[in-house]
């Protein structure tokens, strides 16, 4: 199938916006995936999703580099998290090639509603680190969030970065800045897991994946620098805006589109 120049330009704009949003609070897939499905409506959905993974990986990589320069990373914990997330995302992407994911949207709508209300009403949520866990408990929570969200990212994708940030805050007690930094590393692993699967399946259209990757990376670098400079209060506000947008998107899919 042929891709027009105007389609590539629009896809690059969407990728830049997605990279900017994703580097701060996750959820860049909310922009990138719907836009790509509309612009490339003549292509199979699996091919579109597969082609978006390299841009997502590239953007996440450059955002991760920005965070690593300023934020202390728990590398031992992240090595376990990234390993689990890689294989979970691989399994999720494999599942995507066989079944429909529409049944999950009503569940996600309820979860997102609860998350948004909780974050908005708790003004100190994610503003500072406040939990002290034993190493075993911290490892257990990390394994669970990496497995569940890793599979989700490979299977559906949009909002996975935001879910990771939420999990690091709610379960492990990280503040927004540290949660964003650690979430980027796990997200890097999930993207790599999906890319591996889609490469084996031949589902990546490199003609659009490569220019989108450059655009996503530029957006991620700018977004990460802004988040680091502005700190937790800015990230929390931005997080609420993105989560509201994700919620509205899922509500549209559940109540109107279907």
Secondary structure by P-SEA (a helix, b strand, c coil): ccccaaaaaaaaaaaaaaaaaaacccccccccaaaaaaaaccccaaaaaaaaaaaaaaaaaaaaaaaaaccccaaaaaaaaaaaaaaaaaaaaaaaaccccccaaaaaaaaaaaaaaaaaacccccccccccccaaaaaaaaaaaaaaaaaaaaccccaaaaaaaaaaaacccccaaaaaaaaaaaaaaaaaaaaaaaaaacccccaaaaaaaaaaaaaaaaaaaaaaaacaaaaaaaaaaaaaaaaaaaaaaccccc
